[in-house]
Amino acid sequence: MALRYRRLRETSRLFLSQRIFSGDDCQQCRPVTKLQVLTKIPQSHAGEKINTRMLRNAFHHQRFSTASEVQNESTPESDFVSFIKSTVDELEGPSHCWLTKFGRYKSFPERDGTFLVLAGQFLETTGCEPIVTFEKVKLLQQRFPQLYVIGFQPGSAISSSADRSDLIQLMVKEYITFPILLSSKNFSELANGICYILFKDFKSPVFFHDNGLDLQVLNKALEELNVQQNGNSKPPNNSKNTSLKQAEIIRESYMSSLQNFLFHFPGCVSGDEDGNRLFISDSNHHRIIIINGSGKILDCIGSSPGFEDGEFESAKFVRPAASFYHAAEDCLYFVDSENHAIRRADMERRVVETLCPASNTNKKNFQFWTWIMDKLGFGSNYDAKSVAVDVQSLLFPWHLIKSVDDSLLVIDRRFDTLWTIDLASGKVKEIIKGFPKILEICEQQLLEKVSLLKQIPQHWLQHQVAAICSPSELPYVGFMSSFTTLQNDLIICDMAGQRILKLSGESRDPSNFQFSNFGILGLPYWVSSSLEKVYTVIDGLQGTQIDHFQCFSLLPGKVDVQLNVDIPADTELVEQLQEGCIWRQARGAATEISGVEEAAESLEKVGVSQQWYDELDNLAFSTPDVDLALEDNKTTSDASFRDDRIRISSSVNTSPGTSEVIVNAVLYLKLRKESDIPEDDREKCAERIVDILSPQKSGKMARDSCIQYLLKTMRDLRDVIFTKPLHVRIKLDCLDHPKADNLKDIILTESSIEVNVSL
């Protein structure tokens, strides 16, 4: 009997190892993953009120034969996983192409982890369907920060640069932050539309087809896998908490040829008529840029992706959308779309606060030591300002309207849900579902906005259709937050061309803004890794492309550094390099002393953590000679360009030992009108821009895709403003101080070095 039982158990194991779905049963038979719960999952209270169009109570599965197979023979499912694993080390291959790759994903085949592959023909979806699909994945990423997500399009013509450029446009529009793999291979399991493949450690994939798939099914399955991985039956966190530390969720791609435009999907704009100001939501750069009617940059709200209240330079949000300026309060209310929140920027105090969801967390509860640990890179995985967001109340809001009863009307991108929010308390008073009911409430406001679109040329408006989502009952209403009026001009966000246009109130001729004062924007977060963590990383900024590295052997003392930078050929500076676009750091036996007087007014622009490091440096390395210290403090920094060359000056005090001077800067460039590229050759212009911005980080197919994307923008590429990062590291080896004749005193020396860099 014991022998029979043992044989029966081994036979059962053999069948269960094949991961078979049998008949019409929705039960997963493989007990190792404990996915039996997928049969019928009770809907949680939170899940019941999530958008019913996105979360329907249905589950479709792939049906396989129940015939037994040889245990060592690879099944179709394992073939799929093996193919995914075989491609991760190469950007391009005979049958695949990674459209984007991330630093986080470079070595993931060697790591244990849970993977979710979103597979399907993304370009074949129409209307608002892509929004539904990608919102599901984003919610899962927020729920499970350590989840690896991959987009996969099988059977695609990877040789078609036009199709790849369309995918890039989709990625920009939907802000897709996970890598996408294109393959010419077909897999039978992926033949029926969008499919979600869930597996752990590149083993035992489970397939879910998305014909109204309930998000709770995937959520429960991931919880079960997390239980096995951690050996803990407790879920990682409450499903309502969607404001996890975004640094743990968002890993942006290396598609620098798009990210390094001045704007990266300028999604929405609003105006202040009395103050002659425009508030531009630079959505995929996670900031709001404030300009005047002439294009001069007045201020910038937001520092990097995340969820954090505070001063404009440290506040964080993810993909800001529509905004509304409240003149009586001198506050800007804006939608923090992917944090599911409404934020308020006090323009006088220059502070960002969260209006909805209401939180008891405030600045008084903020501990200084917690801030220090976070800036040094030793903070916890959860944001100190995180709050529990009730997804019943707000889920991916986008549009914002001020109602007559002093309430805010918030609408999602699909015009499927409207939230009425009390302006004073930030509480959600009412939730309306369906566009017909939404139209009953705010028909007048919507029609007034849409009527202004008659002033926009029809052919240009048609070009924007791919970037918006509008119900068939009111075409172009999805564009309502992307234009405004200012001083009798119509200001329009060109989301396809990544620019802002001004339509003159008299001639109705469109024109580009002449932007200036870029120093207000400071050093963008994406040009290098976290600058404020430079002290905690061995050998400085790891993973950052170094444009120039040079070593010098000097005597200790004052060292004047002259950095000469030749800008790329065929380009010109949009304006003179400003001090706000430069970041300096001295490490080791040196302290940076240049620019003390001139930088006093712009210290807030370089970050409070940088100031703290400077104070530590001065305490640790400043010379005790008071007269010398005062003399050094008079040394000023200079950033200028003459003869097509930029000059950046710095000064440091060095002591015996090894030190390093790090200079980061960002140059705002555009193609020269008088270059060797013919004026009417748009393809040559596109190639030159892409080659300047991403010379090493993308393969040939990705490069061609970006070029095609630029060619579809319907604009003069010589007017495109883009940023070129500069990262220079100078190593200084200093011997002991020379002795005076009495062998007691030391001699303080002054040295100067010159460093030449070509970008």
N, C-alpha and C positions, 0 to 999 in steps of 0.2 A: 504493500500500500504506500509506504514511504517513497519507494522508487517511482511508482506511478505519479504520485503527487509532484515529485521533483521534475519528472519529464513534462508533466502538464504545465508547470510553472515556467520551464525553459521555453516551451512552445509558445506560451502566452507572451513571453518577453520578445520572442522573434517577431510575432505579429504586431505587437505594440510599437516596436522600434521602427516600423515602416511609416508611422505618422499617417494613418489612413482615416479618411472620412467615409463612412459606410452609409448607403441608402440616403434618405432625406434627413437623417439625424444630424443635428447641429453640435453633437457632443464630440469633443476632441478626445481620442482614445489613449493618448500618450500620458501616463500618470506622472512621468518625471516632471513635466511642466505644470502639473496641477491645473490644467485649463478646462476641467469639467465644468467650471462655473460659467463657461460661455454658453451653456444650454439656455438658461433663462436667468437673467440678472435683474433683481428688483431695482427699479429706478430710485435713485436717491432723491431726497427733497430738492437738492440743488439742481440735479439733472432734469427734473420735471419742467423747470421754467426756462431752461436754456432754449434758444431759438429752435422751434419745432421743425423749421425747414432744414436746419442743419443736423438735428439730432432726432431721427425718426426711429421708432421702435421696430427695427427690422435687421435681420442678419442674413447675409448670403455667403455661401461657402463654396469651395471648389470640390466637386465630387470625383473621387477616384475609385478605381476598381478594387474589390476586396480580395482579388487573387493574390496568393502568397508569392513572394519574390525571394531570390537568393539574398542572404543577409549582406554580403560584401558588394553586391551590385549597386551602383549609385542610382538613386531615384531622381526624377526630374527636379524635385525640390532642392536636393543637395547639389545638383548641377548648377542651379541658379545661384546658390550661396557661394559655391566654389568660384563661379565666374566673377561675382562681386569682389571676392577676396583677391582674385588674381589680377585685378585692375588697379588696386589702390597704390601701387608703387610707380605707376607710369601715368603721366598726364594723357598720353595718346598711345594707341595701339592699333593693330590691324582691324579690329572690330569694335573699338570703343574710343571715347573721348570724354574726359572730364571737363565740363564747361567751367567749373570753378573748383578749386581745392582750398583746404584750410590747413593752417598749422596744426590745429588740434587733431586732424585726421591723418596726418602724415604717417604715424606709426600705429594706428589703431589695430592692424591685424595681430600685433603682438600683445594686445591688451584684452583683458576680459571685459565684457560689457554687453549691454543690451542694445540691439539695433532695430530701427524701424525704417523700412524702405517704402517710399511712396512711389509706386510704379504706374505708368499710364501714358497715354498720348495727350500731353498737357495742352498742345496747341489746338486740339480738336474740340476742346470744351468751349462753350459759348456763354454769352451773357455773364451772369454773376456766379456761375458754377465754380470757376477757379477760386474765388474768394471763399466759398464754403469749404472746399477741400483743404486749402492752406490754413484756414482758421482752425480746423480740427488739429492739424499737425502742430501749429503754434501753441495751442492750449496744452497739448501733450508735452511739448518741450518745456513749458512753464511748470507743468505738474511734475515732470521728471527731468531735472536739469542735467543729469548725467546720461541721458538717452542720446545715442548716436542716430541722427536722421540723415538719410540719403535719398535724393530724388533720382528716379531711374526711368528713362524713356527707351523702351525696347523697340526694335525694328525700325529705328529712325535712320534717315539718310544722313549719316554723320559727315558726309562729304559736302552737304549743302550748307554753305555759309549763311544763306538767307534764312533757313529754318533755325539755325543756331542763333542768329541775331534776333529772331522773333522770340526765342526762349529767353534771351538776355533781357529783352524789353519786358517780358512777363516777370522775370525775377526782380527787375527794378520796380515795376508797378506794385507787385505783391510783397516786396521786401523779403525775399527768400534768402535766408541766411545759412542754409545747409547746402552742401555740394550736390551738383546734379551730374549724373553719368548718362551719356548717350551711347547706345549700342546698336549695331546693325543686326544683332541676333534677335530671334523671337523665342519666347517661352510660352508654351501652351497654357500655363497657369495664369498668364497675364493677358489673355485674349479678350476678356470681358470688361473693358473699361478700366477705371481707376481701381487699384488694388493696394492693400497695405500688407506688407510682409514683416512679420515680427519674429525675431530669433535672438538667441544669446550665444556669444562666443563662436559665431559662424557655424552654428549647428541647429538642426531641427527647426526649420522655418515653419511658420503657420501663416496661411493665406486668408485674408479677409477682403471680400469684394465690396466696393462702396456703392451699393444701390440703396441709399438711405441708411447706411450703417450707423448705428447708435454709437456715439462717442464713448458711452459708458462701457461698452463691450471692450474696446481697446484699453480704456483706463483700467478696467478690472484685470485684464490679461497682463498688463504691465505691472500692476501691483503684485500679482502672483509671481511673476519673474523676479521682482525685487525682493520678495520674501525669500525665494531660493538663494538669491545672490548674497543677501545680508544675513540670512539665517534668523530673521526676525519677522514675526507675524504682524508687527505694527507697520502701517503704511509710512512712507517717508515723510509726508506732511499732509496737512488738511487740503482737500481738493479745492477748497474755496480760496486758498492763498495763492493768488496769481502774481503777486508782486515780489517774487524771489529776487535775490540779487542778480540783476540782469547781466553782470559780468560773467556769471556762471552759466548763463543761458545763451547769450549772443556771441557767436564767433563769426565775425564778418569775413568776407571772402577777400582774395588777393586781386580782385578785378579793379586794380587801381586806375586803369584808364577810364573808368566810369566814376569811381569814388572820388577821384581827384579833380573833378569839375568843381567850379565854384558852387554850383547847386547840384544836389543829387535827389532828384524827384521833388521839385518845389510844389508841394501838393495843394497848399491853400494860402490865401492872402486876405488881410483885412486892413482897414485904414482908419486914421485919425484925422478928420478934415481940419479941425481947428489947429492941431499941432503939425499939420503937413507931414505926417509920418505914415509909413507902411510897415506892417508886421508880416514878414514872409516866413511861412513854415517850410524850412529846408528839411523835409520829412526824413529822408534816409540818412541825413547827417545829424539828426536828433537835436536840432537847435532852431531857434526863431531869430532871424536877422531883422533888425530895425533899421530902416533907411529913411531919408527924406525924399521929397519929390524929385530931387536932382540925382539921386543914386548914391549920395554920401552915406556911408555906414555909420550909424549913430551908436548902436549898442548891439549886443548879442546875448540871448538867453539860452543857457544850456551848455554843458561841457562835454558830455559823452553819453552813450546809452546806459540806462539804469533807472532807478526809481528813488529819487532823493530830493527833498526840499532844501532850501538854503539860498544863498546869494547866487546871482546870475552866473558867476564863474564856476560854481560848484554844483548847481542844480542839475539833475539828470532826469531824462524821460526818454521814451521810446516812440519814435515816429509821431511827432506832433502833427495835428491836422488843423481843422478849422479854429478860428479865433474870433473874439469879439472884444472891442475896446470899450470900456465903461468910463466915459469922460468924467462923470460926477465922482467916481471913486479913484480915478487915475490908475485903473487896474486893467490888465489884459487877461481875459478868461480864454483858455484854450484847451483843446482836446488832446489828452495824452493817450493816443489810440491803443497802443499795444500794452499799456499798463492798465487799460480799462478804467481810466480816471479822467476827471476834469480838474485842471490846475489853474491857479490864479497867480499872476505876476504883478506885484506891487511896483509900479514904475518909479515912485519916489524913493522907496526904501531899497529897491533893486533886490527883492526877495521873492522867491517862488514858494507857494504853499499849495497844499492839496485841498481842494474844495469837496470833491466827491471821489471816492467814499470818505466820509468824515472819519477822522482819526484823533485819538487822544494823545498821540505822539507829537511833541513839539520840541522846539529848540532848547527849552529849559531842561529837558530830559537828556540832552545830548552830552555825553561824557567826553572830556578832552582826551583822556588816555585811549578811549576807544577809537577816536579819530586818528591819534598818532599811530596806533597799531594797524589800522586799516591802511594808512598812507605808506607804512613801511612794508606792507604786503603780508602782515600776520593777522589780518582781520578774520572774522568768522565768515562762513559761507552765506550768511543771511544779512541783508542790509539792515543797519540800525534804524532806518526810517521805514522799514517795511510794515505794511498794514494788511489786515485780512480783507481782501476785496471780495465782496459778495457778487458772484457772477450772475445771480438772479437779477441784479439791478443794472449792471453795465457790462457790455461785452463788445469789444472792438467798435467803440463809437467813432464817428468821423465828422459829421456836419454839426454846426452849432448855430442856433437862432435865438435872439433875445425876444421874448414875448412881451405883450403889452402889460401883463400882470406881474412884471418883475420876476419872471421865471426864465429858466434856460430850457430850450427845446433841443434835445440831442438826438441825432439820427445816425444809424449805422450806414455803411457804404451801400448796402443793398436796398435801402429804404424799406426794410422789413420790420424794424423796431424803432419806436420813438420813446424816449425817456423824458419826463417832465421833472426838472430838478429845481428845488427851491434855492434861490440865489443867496439867501441869508444863511441857511443851515447846511446846504449841500446835500440834503436828503432827497431821495427819489420819491416824488409824490404820485406818479402814475406811469404805467407802462402800456403802450399801445402797440398792437401787432397788426401787420398788413398795411400795404400802401394805400388802399382805399380809405381806411380809417385815419391814416396819417394825413392824407389829403384833406379830410374833413376838418382837421384841427388847424393846419397851417397852410391852407391853400393860397391865401392871399399873399403871404410872405414868399412862397415858392414861385407863384406866378410873377410877382414883381421882379424877382431875381432873374427868372428865365427870360423875361421881356427884354432885359438888357443885352441878351445874346444876339438880338437882331442887329446890333451894331458891329458884330464880329463877322469878318468874311466867312462865308459858308464853307469854302474849300479848306480853310484853316481849321474851322471847328470840326469838320469831318476827320481831320488828322488826329484830333485829340480823343476820338471815340474809344480807341483801344485802351486809353488810360483811365477811363471812368466807367461807372456802372449806373445805368439809369433804368427805371421801369418803363415799359412800353407805353404806359398811359401818358407819360410826360417826358419825352426825349430830352436829353441834355441836362436834366435837372441834377444829375450827378456832378455836373460842372459848377454848381451854384457856389461852392466855397472856394473856387479857384480863380475868382475875379472880384474886383471891387472898383469903386469910383474914388478918385482923389483929385480935387481942384479941377473939375470938369474933364478929367482924363479917365479912361478906362484902363485899369491895370489888370493884366492877364498872366496867369501862370501857364507857361508852355511846358507841360509835363512830359511831352514827347521830345522836345528839344532841349530840356534842362535849362530853361532861361526864364526871365521875366520881361514881358513886353508892355509898352505904353502905347495906347491907342489915343491919339490926340483928339480932344473934344471938338476941335474946329475942322481939321482936315480928315480925321479918322484914318490917318496913315500910321501903321505900326512902326515902332522904333525900339531899339535896345536901350537899356539904361547904361549910362557911363558910370560904373561903380568906382568908388574911391574910398580911401581911409581903411584899407584892409588890416592895418595893425590892430584895430578893435577886435577882430576875430581871433587874434592870438595864434598860437601854434595848434593846428587841428589835432584831435586825439588820434586820428587814424594814420598820421604820418610816421609814427614809430610806436614801439611798445611803451608801457607806462613810464613816463619820464620821471615821475616822482618816486619810483622804486629803484632808481639807479644805484643807491647805496646798498641795497639788499641783494643785488645780483652780481655774481662773479663775472669779472671782465666786462662790467658795464651792461649795456643794453643788448641782451641776447635776442637772436632772431631778427635783428634789424639790419637792413642793408646798409653797409658803410660805404659812403662815397669816397672817402679818403682817410688813410691812416698813416701817420708819420711819427718817427721818434727823434728826439733831440737830447744831447748830453750837454748840460749847462752847469754853471755855478749857481748855488742858491741865492735867492734875492728876488727882486722884482723882474718880471718877464713881460715884455710887451709882445703881443701876438697880433700879427697882421695877416688876415685871411683874405686871399684874392680868389674870387669865384667867377669863372667864365660860364655864362649861361649857355644852354644848348643852341646849336646852330639853327637858323631859320626862325628864332623866337625873339621876342622883345618883352621887357618888363611892362606890365600894365601901369605901375607906378613905382616910385622909389621905395626900396625896402625899408620898412619901418621897424623901430625897436621892438614893438609888440609882437612881431613875427620871428623874433630871435630868442633862443633859449640857451643859456650857458650854464655849465656845471664844472666845478673843479673837484677832483677826487684825490685822495691820498694826501701827500705832503704839500698841498697847495690850497690857497683860498682865492676865489675870484673877487677882485676889487674894482673892476671897471664898471662904469655906468651907474655909480651910486647916486649922484645928483639927478641925472636925467631920468633914471628909471624910477625915481620916487613916486611920480604920478601914475606909473603904469604897473606898480607892483601887483595890484590885484589881478592884472591880466596874466601874470606868469604863474599864478596859483599860490595859495597860502602855504602849501607844503614846501614849495621852493624857498619861500621866505624863511621858514623854520630851519631848513638846511643851511641857508646862508648865515643865520645867526649862530648855529653850531660851529660852522667853519670859522667864523670870526673869533669865537671864543677859543677854539682849538689851535688856530694857526696864526693869529694876528701877532705881529711883533710888539713887544712891550714898549718900544720907543714911541711916545705919544706924538712927537713932532713928525716922525716918519709916517705914522698912521694917518695924520691929518693931510700930509702931502699926497699920500696915495689916494685918499678919498677924493681928491680933486681931479684924479684921472678920469676922463670921460671916454665913453665908447662911441664909436662912429660907424654908421652903416650908410654907405652911399654907393652910387655906381657912376663910373666915368669910363668913357671909351669902351662901352659894352662889357664892363667888368665891375662886379660888385666887390666892395671892400668892407669887411667887418673887423673892427678892432676890439681887442680885449686886453686886459692886464691881470696878472696873477702874482701873488706872493708865494714863493716856493721855499721849502725847507729841505735839508738833506734827506734823500730818499727818492722814492718813485712816486710820481703823480701823473694825473691825466686831466686834460682839458677837453671837454665835450661841447661841441657847438652844434645845435640843431636850428634850422631855419626853414621857412617855407617861402618860396618865390611864386608870385602870381604872374603868369605868363600868357601870351597868346602868339600866334604865328605872325611873323612880320609880313607886311603888305609887299615889301620890296624884296622878298626872298627869291630863291631860284625856282621855287615851285610856281608853275603857271597859275594865274588867278582863277581860271575856270576849271582847273583840275581838282575837283573835290576829293577824288579817290586818293591822290597824292597827299592832300592836306590831312585826310583821315589817317593814312598810314604814318605820317610824320608825328601826329599827336599820339597815336598808340605806341609808337616806338619810343617816344620820349618818356611816356608815363610808365610803361611796363616792359623794359627791355629784356628782362630775364625771367619774370615770374609766370609767364604763360606760354603754352605751346602754340604751334602754328595755327591749329584750328581755332583755338580761343582768340588768338590775335586777329584772324580773318573775321571772326564773328563780331568782335568789337568794331572793326573797321566798317562792316556792313551796317552795324547799329548806328554809327555816326552818320553814314550816308543817308539813312532814313529820317534823320532829324529835320530835314527841310529847312536848313539854315546855312548861312555863310560860316564855314568852319574857321575862317580867319577871325571871327568875332568871339570864338569860344575862349572863355577864360578858364585856365586850369592851373592847378598848383603843382609845383615841383619841389619835393622835399630835399633838404640838404642835411647830411649827417657826417660830421667830421670829428675824428678823435686824434688828439695829439698827446703823445706820451713824452714825459719829461723825466730824465734820470739826472738827479742832482747829487754831486759829491758833498763833502763836508765844507763848511765855511772856511775860506782862507784866513789865516791868522795875521794879525798886525805885527809890527816889529817887536813889540814888547811881549809877544807870544801869549798875551792874555785876551786882548780884544779881538773881535772878529770883524772882517771887512764885508760890508753889505755891497753887493754888486747889482748892476742893472744890465739886463740882456734884452735883445729883441730878436724875434724869429719871424720869418715870412713863409706862409704856406700857400701854395697855388693849387687850385682845384678846378677841374673841368667837368661839367655835368653832361 
